[in-house]
Amino acid sequence: MQKTAYLCLVIATLSWGGNAVAGKLALGHVSPMMLTFWRWAFAVAIIFAISVPQLRKDWPIVRKRLPILIFYGIIGYTTFNAVLYTALKYTTAINVAIEQAGIPMLIFLINFALFRTRVSLAQIFGFSLTLVGVALTASHGNLASLLNLTVNFGDALMLIAVVAYAVYTVSLRWKPVVDWRTLMAIPALFALLTTVPLVLWEYSGDAAIWPDTRGWVIVLYTAVFASLLAQVLYIKGVEGIGPNRASLFINLIPVFGTLLSVAIIGEDLQFFHVAALVLALGGIAIAEKGKPASQ
């Protein structure tokens, strides 16, 4: 069970790391909110195409638990991505990477405050190592450059994104017992509905860019891998080992994103890339080895 959860979380974070590369490649080919809209439009079309019979079967449960499923779509799927995309207009990618690494710690704090979920010293040390890995990635190996970072409106927006995804992860403990297709389809539908006003807002400001050929390829990648595959596997990972332990894997996203940039975009492989991956994986391994017995 644990090995399956680990595999699910690694593939999920690898897919989200690829999403970061897709975001870089999307510049000038599709605008952020247009990408978010079509990402969920395709995801909804795909998941509903394979889920209708199961949705009918699960509907009695869905009807009773609809508010939490809508909550997942609005908070976990739309709010996080839309706020992150907007934050990047005002702050640097380095700030976003570092701030996103705060999600696991916030999940730890929420779980302790609400459910008294214990955290071991090994988990704290492991989290610290993964955070150093993220810092190495974000600073391109020059940790001293982080001292020159400034805080602005974009960083305040990222705090909203961080809180949104932490709350979403913790709330997965209340997910209804339904088939994975149903668990994906209903939140995805409401994620799509909540992106409509966002893309209209972008269009009204003359900032919308309709996808070209590369844009459509990026849309399809984000729909299949970053939306459907990653979200389902992340939920499975949280289900398998709990939100505290699963959240540490989030810090693999900027590391995987950087390594994929090397492989796909052709950026140079540097020593800090390898060091960051070792620190992130090592931190997760230490945290897992020293987890409290109750977990």
NURO-613051 format. One record per residue (C-alpha): residue number from 1; x, y negated, z. Coordinates in Angstrom, 1 decimal, m for minus. Each point is the difference from the previous one (the first is absolute). Layout:
NURO-613051
<palo:NUM; px:X; py:Y; pz:Z> $
...
//
This chain:
NURO-613051
<palo:1; px:0.0; py:0.0; pz:0.0> $
<palo:2; px:2.8; py:m2.4; pz:0.9> $
<palo:3; px:2.0; py:0.8; pz:m3.0> $
<palo:4; px:m3.0; py:m0.6; pz:m2.2> $
<palo:5; px:m0.6; py:m3.3; pz:1.7> $
<palo:6; px:3.6; py:m1.0; pz:m0.6> $
<palo:7; px:m0.2; py:0.9; pz:m3.7> $
<palo:8; px:m3.3; py:m2.0; pz:m0.3> $
<palo:9; px:1.5; py:m3.1; pz:1.6> $
<palo:10; px:3.3; py:0.1; pz:m2.0> $
<palo:11; px:m2.0; py:0.3; pz:m3.3> $
<palo:12; px:m2.4; py:m2.8; pz:1.1> $
<palo:13; px:2.8; py:m2.4; pz:0.9> $
<palo:14; px:1.9; py:0.9; pz:m3.2> $
<palo:15; px:m3.1; py:m0.8; pz:m2.0> $
<palo:16; px:m0.3; py:m3.3; pz:1.8> $
<palo:17; px:3.7; py:m0.7; pz:m0.6> $
<palo:18; px:m0.8; py:0.5; pz:m3.6> $
<palo:19; px:m2.8; py:m2.5; pz:0.4> $
<palo:20; px:2.6; py:m2.6; pz:1.0> $
<palo:21; px:1.9; py:0.6; pz:m3.2> $
<palo:22; px:m3.3; py:m0.1; pz:m1.9> $
<palo:23; px:m0.6; py:m3.4; pz:1.5> $
<palo:24; px:3.4; py:m1.3; pz:m1.2> $
<palo:25; px:m0.7; py:1.4; pz:m3.5> $
<palo:26; px:m3.5; py:m1.5; pz:0.0> $
<palo:27; px:1.2; py:m3.6; pz:0.1> $
<palo:28; px:m1.2; py:m1.8; pz:m3.2> $
<palo:29; px:m1.9; py:3.1; pz:m1.1> $
<palo:30; px:m2.9; py:0.0; pz:2.5> $
<palo:31; px:m0.9; py:m2.4; pz:2.8> $
<palo:32; px:m0.1; py:1.3; pz:3.6> $
<palo:33; px:m3.8; py:m0.1; pz:0.6> $
<palo:34; px:m0.7; py:1.2; pz:m3.5> $
<palo:35; px:2.4; py:2.9; pz:0.8> $
<palo:36; px:m1.8; py:0.7; pz:3.3> $
<palo:37; px:m3.4; py:m0.1; pz:m1.7> $
<palo:38; px:0.8; py:2.4; pz:m2.9> $
<palo:39; px:2.1; py:2.2; pz:2.4> $
<palo:40; px:m3.2; py:0.7; pz:2.0> $
<palo:41; px:m2.3; py:0.1; pz:m3.0> $
<palo:42; px:2.0; py:2.9; pz:m1.5> $
<palo:43; px:0.4; py:1.6; pz:3.4> $
<palo:44; px:m3.7; py:m0.1; pz:0.6> $
<palo:45; px:m0.8; py:1.4; pz:m3.5> $
<palo:46; px:2.4; py:2.9; pz:0.5> $
<palo:47; px:m1.0; py:0.9; pz:3.5> $
<palo:48; px:m3.8; py:m0.2; pz:m0.8> $
<palo:49; px:0.5; py:2.1; pz:m3.1> $
<palo:50; px:1.2; py:2.9; pz:2.1> $
<palo:51; px:m2.1; py:m0.7; pz:3.2> $
<palo:52; px:m3.6; py:m0.4; pz:m0.9> $
<palo:53; px:m1.1; py:3.5; pz:1.0> $
<palo:54; px:2.0; py:m0.2; pz:3.3> $
<palo:55; px:m1.3; py:m3.5; pz:0.7> $
<palo:56; px:m3.6; py:1.4; pz:m0.2> $
<palo:57; px:1.0; py:2.7; pz:2.4> $
<palo:58; px:1.6; py:m2.4; pz:2.5> $
<palo:59; px:m2.6; py:m2.7; pz:m0.3> $
<palo:60; px:m1.8; py:0.8; pz:3.2> $
<palo:61; px:3.3; py:m0.6; pz:1.9> $
<palo:62; px:1.0; py:m2.9; pz:m2.1> $
<palo:63; px:m3.3; py:m1.8; pz:0.6> $
<palo:64; px:0.5; py:0.2; pz:3.7> $
<palo:65; px:3.7; py:m1.0; pz:m0.1> $
<palo:66; px:m0.2; py:m2.5; pz:m2.9> $
<palo:67; px:1.2; py:m3.1; pz:2.1> $
<palo:68; px:3.4; py:1.6; pz:0.8> $
<palo:69; px:0.5; py:1.1; pz:m3.6> $
<palo:70; px:m0.8; py:m3.5; pz:m1.2> $
<palo:71; px:2.5; py:m1.3; pz:2.6> $
<palo:72; px:2.7; py:2.2; pz:m1.4> $
<palo:73; px:m0.6; py:m1.4; pz:m3.5> $
<palo:74; px:0.0; py:m3.6; pz:1.0> $
<palo:75; px:2.8; py:0.0; pz:2.6> $
<palo:76; px:2.3; py:2.7; pz:m1.0> $
<palo:77; px:m0.3; py:m0.1; pz:m3.8> $
<palo:78; px:m0.9; py:m3.6; pz:m1.0> $
<palo:79; px:1.0; py:m2.4; pz:2.8> $
<palo:80; px:3.6; py:1.4; pz:0.4> $
<palo:81; px:0.8; py:m0.1; pz:m3.7> $
<palo:82; px:m1.7; py:m3.3; pz:m0.8> $
<palo:83; px:1.6; py:m1.8; pz:3.0> $
<palo:84; px:3.4; py:1.5; pz:m0.8> $
<palo:85; px:m0.2; py:m1.2; pz:m3.7> $
<palo:86; px:m1.0; py:m3.5; pz:1.2> $
<palo:87; px:2.7; py:m0.1; pz:2.6> $
<palo:88; px:2.6; py:0.6; pz:m2.7> $
<palo:89; px:m0.9; py:m3.3; pz:m1.5> $
<palo:90; px:1.2; py:m1.8; pz:3.1> $
<palo:91; px:2.7; py:2.1; pz:1.5> $
<palo:92; px:2.9; py:2.2; pz:m1.1> $
<palo:93; px:m0.1; py:3.7; pz:m0.7> $
<palo:94; px:2.6; py:0.4; pz:2.8> $
<palo:95; px:m2.4; py:m1.5; pz:2.5> $
<palo:96; px:m2.8; py:2.2; pz:m1.2> $
<palo:97; px:2.1; py:3.2; pz:0.3> $
<palo:98; px:1.1; py:m0.9; pz:3.5> $
<palo:99; px:m3.5; py:m1.0; pz:1.1> $
<palo:100; px:m1.5; py:3.1; pz:m1.5> $
<palo:101; px:2.3; py:2.1; pz:2.2> $
<palo:102; px:m1.8; py:m1.3; pz:3.0> $
<palo:103; px:m3.1; py:2.1; pz:m0.9> $
<palo:104; px:1.3; py:3.1; pz:1.9> $
<palo:105; px:0.8; py:m1.9; pz:3.2> $
<palo:106; px:m3.4; py:m1.7; pz:m0.1> $
<palo:107; px:m1.6; py:3.5; pz:m0.4> $
<palo:108; px:2.0; py:1.1; pz:3.1> $
<palo:109; px:m1.3; py:m3.0; pz:2.0> $
<palo:110; px:m3.6; py:0.4; pz:m1.0> $
<palo:111; px:0.0; py:3.7; pz:0.7> $
<palo:112; px:1.5; py:m0.6; pz:3.4> $
<palo:113; px:m2.4; py:m2.8; pz:0.9> $
<palo:114; px:m3.1; py:1.8; pz:m1.1> $
<palo:115; px:0.8; py:3.7; pz:0.6> $
<palo:116; px:3.1; py:0.0; pz:2.2> $
<palo:117; px:1.9; py:1.9; pz:m2.7> $
<palo:118; px:3.5; py:0.5; pz:1.4> $
<palo:119; px:3.2; py:m1.0; pz:m1.8> $
<palo:120; px:3.3; py:1.6; pz:0.8> $
<palo:121; px:3.4; py:m1.7; pz:0.0> $
<palo:122; px:1.0; py:2.2; pz:m2.9> $
<palo:123; px:m2.9; py:m1.3; pz:m2.0> $
<palo:124; px:1.0; py:m3.6; pz:0.8> $
<palo:125; px:3.6; py:0.7; pz:m1.0> $
<palo:126; px:m1.2; py:1.7; pz:m3.2> $
<palo:127; px:m2.2; py:m2.9; pz:m0.8> $
<palo:128; px:2.9; py:m2.4; pz:0.5> $
<palo:129; px:2.1; py:2.0; pz:m2.4> $
<palo:130; px:m2.7; py:m0.1; pz:m2.7> $
<palo:131; px:m0.3; py:m3.7; pz:0.6> $
<palo:132; px:3.8; py:m0.5; pz:m0.6> $
<palo:133; px:m0.4; py:2.0; pz:m3.2> $
<palo:134; px:m2.8; py:m2.3; pz:m1.1> $
<palo:135; px:2.2; py:m3.1; pz:0.9> $
<palo:136; px:2.9; py:1.4; pz:m2.0> $
<palo:137; px:m2.3; py:0.5; pz:m3.0> $
<palo:138; px:m1.5; py:m3.4; pz:0.2> $
<palo:139; px:3.3; py:m1.8; pz:0.6> $
<palo:140; px:1.8; py:1.9; pz:m2.7> $
<palo:141; px:2.5; py:1.2; pz:2.6> $
<palo:142; px:0.7; py:m3.4; pz:1.5> $
<palo:143; px:m1.7; py:0.0; pz:3.4> $
<palo:144; px:1.4; py:m3.4; pz:0.8> $
<palo:145; px:m2.1; py:m1.6; pz:m2.7> $
<palo:146; px:m3.1; py:0.8; pz:2.0> $
<palo:147; px:1.0; py:m2.7; pz:2.5> $
<palo:148; px:m0.8; py:m2.6; pz:m2.7> $
<palo:149; px:m3.6; py:1.2; pz:m0.5> $
<palo:150; px:m2.7; py:m2.6; pz:0.5> $
<palo:151; px:m3.6; py:0.5; pz:1.0> $
<palo:152; px:m2.8; py:m1.6; pz:m2.2> $
<palo:153; px:m3.6; py:0.4; pz:m1.0> $
<palo:154; px:0.7; py:3.2; pz:m1.9> $
<palo:155; px:1.4; py:1.6; pz:3.2> $
<palo:156; px:m3.2; py:m0.9; pz:1.9> $
<palo:157; px:m1.9; py:1.7; pz:m2.8> $
<palo:158; px:2.2; py:3.1; pz:0.3> $
<palo:159; px:m0.9; py:0.2; pz:3.7> $
<palo:160; px:m3.6; py:0.4; pz:m1.1> $
<palo:161; px:1.0; py:2.8; pz:m2.4> $
<palo:162; px:2.0; py:1.8; pz:2.7> $
<palo:163; px:m2.8; py:m0.2; pz:2.5> $
<palo:164; px:m2.5; py:1.2; pz:m2.7> $
<palo:165; px:2.0; py:3.2; pz:m0.8> $
<palo:166; px:0.8; py:0.7; pz:3.6> $
<palo:167; px:m3.7; py:m0.2; pz:0.9> $
<palo:168; px:m0.9; py:2.2; pz:m3.0> $
<palo:169; px:2.5; py:2.7; pz:1.0> $
<palo:170; px:m1.1; py:0.1; pz:3.6> $
<palo:171; px:m3.7; py:0.1; pz:m1.1> $
<palo:172; px:0.6; py:3.2; pz:m2.0> $
<palo:173; px:m0.5; py:1.9; pz:3.2> $
<palo:174; px:m3.8; py:m0.7; pz:m0.5> $
<palo:175; px:m0.2; py:1.1; pz:m3.6> $
<palo:176; px:m3.0; py:2.2; pz:m0.7> $
<palo:177; px:0.6; py:3.7; pz:m0.7> $
<palo:178; px:m0.7; py:0.1; pz:m3.7> $
<palo:179; px:1.8; py:1.2; pz:m3.1> $
<palo:180; px:3.1; py:m2.0; pz:m1.0> $
<palo:181; px:m1.7; py:m1.0; pz:m3.2> $
<palo:182; px:m2.9; py:m1.6; pz:1.9> $
<palo:183; px:2.5; py:m1.6; pz:2.4> $
<palo:184; px:1.7; py:m1.6; pz:m2.9> $
<palo:185; px:m2.9; py:m0.9; pz:m2.2> $
<palo:186; px:m2.1; py:m2.1; pz:2.4> $
<palo:187; px:2.8; py:m2.3; pz:1.3> $
<palo:188; px:1.3; py:m0.3; pz:m3.6> $
<palo:189; px:m3.4; py:m1.2; pz:m1.2> $
<palo:190; px:m0.2; py:m2.7; pz:2.6> $
<palo:191; px:3.7; py:m0.9; pz:m0.6> $
<palo:192; px:m1.0; py:m0.6; pz:m3.7> $
<palo:193; px:m3.1; py:m2.1; pz:1.0> $
<palo:194; px:2.1; py:m2.2; pz:2.3> $
<palo:195; px:2.6; py:m0.7; pz:m2.7> $
<palo:196; px:m2.7; py:m1.5; pz:m2.3> $
<palo:197; px:m0.1; py:m3.4; pz:1.7> $
<palo:198; px:3.8; py:0.0; pz:0.2> $
<palo:199; px:0.5; py:0.5; pz:m3.7> $
<palo:200; px:m2.7; py:m2.7; pz:m0.7> $
<palo:201; px:1.9; py:m2.3; pz:2.3> $
<palo:202; px:3.2; py:0.7; pz:m1.9> $
<palo:203; px:m1.8; py:m0.6; pz:m3.3> $
<palo:204; px:m1.5; py:m3.3; pz:1.2> $
<palo:205; px:3.5; py:m1.2; pz:0.8> $
<palo:206; px:1.2; py:0.8; pz:m3.6> $
<palo:207; px:2.5; py:2.5; pz:1.6> $
<palo:208; px:m1.6; py:3.2; pz:m1.4> $
<palo:209; px:2.1; py:2.0; pz:m2.5> $
<palo:210; px:m1.8; py:2.7; pz:m1.9> $
<palo:211; px:2.1; py:3.3; pz:m0.2> $
<palo:212; px:2.0; py:0.5; pz:m3.1> $
<palo:213; px:1.3; py:3.5; pz:m1.0> $
<palo:214; px:2.6; py:0.1; pz:2.9> $
<palo:215; px:m2.6; py:m1.5; pz:2.3> $
<palo:216; px:m2.5; py:2.9; pz:m0.7> $
<palo:217; px:2.8; py:2.6; pz:0.6> $
<palo:218; px:0.7; py:m1.7; pz:3.4> $
<palo:219; px:m3.7; py:m0.1; pz:0.8> $
<palo:220; px:m0.3; py:3.8; pz:m0.7> $
<palo:221; px:3.0; py:0.7; pz:2.2> $
<palo:222; px:m1.3; py:m2.0; pz:2.9> $
<palo:223; px:m3.5; py:1.6; pz:m0.4> $
<palo:224; px:1.2; py:3.6; pz:0.0> $
<palo:225; px:3.1; py:m0.1; pz:2.2> $
<palo:226; px:m0.1; py:m3.1; pz:2.2> $
<palo:227; px:m3.8; py:0.1; pz:0.6> $
<palo:228; px:m1.3; py:3.6; pz:m0.3> $
<palo:229; px:2.9; py:2.3; pz:0.7> $
<palo:230; px:1.8; py:m2.2; pz:2.6> $
<palo:231; px:m3.1; py:m0.8; pz:2.0> $
<palo:232; px:m1.2; py:3.6; pz:0.1> $
<palo:233; px:3.4; py:1.3; pz:1.1> $
<palo:234; px:0.4; py:m2.8; pz:2.6> $
<palo:235; px:m3.3; py:1.0; pz:1.5> $
<palo:236; px:1.1; py:3.6; pz:0.0> $
<palo:237; px:3.3; py:m0.9; pz:1.6> $
<palo:238; px:m1.7; py:m2.0; pz:2.8> $
<palo:239; px:m2.4; py:2.8; pz:0.5> $
<palo:240; px:2.9; py:2.5; pz:0.3> $
<palo:241; px:2.3; py:m1.8; pz:2.4> $
<palo:242; px:m1.9; py:m3.0; pz:1.3> $
<palo:243; px:0.2; py:m3.8; pz:m0.8> $
<palo:244; px:3.1; py:m0.8; pz:2.2> $
<palo:245; px:2.2; py:2.6; pz:m1.6> $
<palo:246; px:m1.4; py:m0.4; pz:m3.5> $
<palo:247; px:0.5; py:m3.8; pz:0.1> $
<palo:248; px:3.8; py:0.3; pz:0.2> $
<palo:249; px:m0.1; py:1.3; pz:m3.6> $
<palo:250; px:m1.2; py:m3.4; pz:m1.1> $
<palo:251; px:3.5; py:m1.3; pz:0.3> $
<palo:252; px:1.0; py:2.3; pz:m2.8> $
<palo:253; px:m2.0; py:m2.1; pz:m2.5> $
<palo:254; px:2.6; py:m2.9; pz:m0.5> $
<palo:255; px:2.8; py:2.6; pz:0.0> $
<palo:256; px:m1.7; py:2.1; pz:m2.7> $
<palo:257; px:m1.0; py:m3.1; pz:m1.8> $
<palo:258; px:3.6; py:m1.1; pz:m0.2> $
<palo:259; px:1.3; py:3.4; pz:m1.1> $
<palo:260; px:m2.7; py:0.2; pz:m2.7> $
<palo:261; px:1.0; py:m3.5; pz:m1.2> $
<palo:262; px:3.5; py:1.5; pz:m0.5> $
<palo:263; px:m1.4; py:3.0; pz:m1.9> $
<palo:264; px:m2.7; py:m1.8; pz:m2.1> $
<palo:265; px:1.0; py:m3.6; pz:m0.4> $
<palo:266; px:3.8; py:0.7; pz:m0.1> $
<palo:267; px:1.1; py:m1.9; pz:3.1> $
<palo:268; px:3.4; py:1.0; pz:1.3> $
<palo:269; px:0.2; py:2.7; pz:2.7> $
<palo:270; px:1.8; py:m1.5; pz:3.0> $
<palo:271; px:1.3; py:1.6; pz:3.2> $
<palo:272; px:m2.6; py:m1.7; pz:2.1> $
<palo:273; px:m2.8; py:1.8; pz:m2.1> $
<palo:274; px:1.3; py:3.3; pz:1.2> $
<palo:275; px:0.7; py:m1.2; pz:3.6> $
<palo:276; px:m3.6; py:m1.4; pz:0.2> $
<palo:277; px:m1.5; py:3.3; pz:m1.1> $
<palo:278; px:2.2; py:1.9; pz:2.5> $
<palo:279; px:m1.0; py:m2.3; pz:2.8> $
<palo:280; px:m3.7; py:0.1; pz:m0.9> $
<palo:281; px:m0.1; py:3.8; pz:m0.2> $
<palo:282; px:2.3; py:0.4; pz:3.0> $
<palo:283; px:m2.3; py:m2.3; pz:2.1> $
<palo:284; px:m3.0; py:2.0; pz:m1.0> $
<palo:285; px:1.8; py:3.3; pz:0.9> $
<palo:286; px:1.1; py:m1.3; pz:3.4> $
<palo:287; px:m3.5; py:m1.3; pz:0.8> $
<palo:288; px:m1.5; py:3.4; pz:m1.0> $
<palo:289; px:2.5; py:1.9; pz:2.0> $
<palo:290; px:m0.6; py:m2.1; pz:3.1> $
<palo:291; px:m3.7; py:m0.4; pz:m0.2> $
<palo:292; px:m2.0; py:0.4; pz:3.3> $
<palo:293; px:m1.1; py:3.6; pz:0.6> $
<palo:294; px:m3.7; py:m1.1; pz:0.0> $
<palo:295; px:0.3; py:m1.0; pz:m3.7> $
//
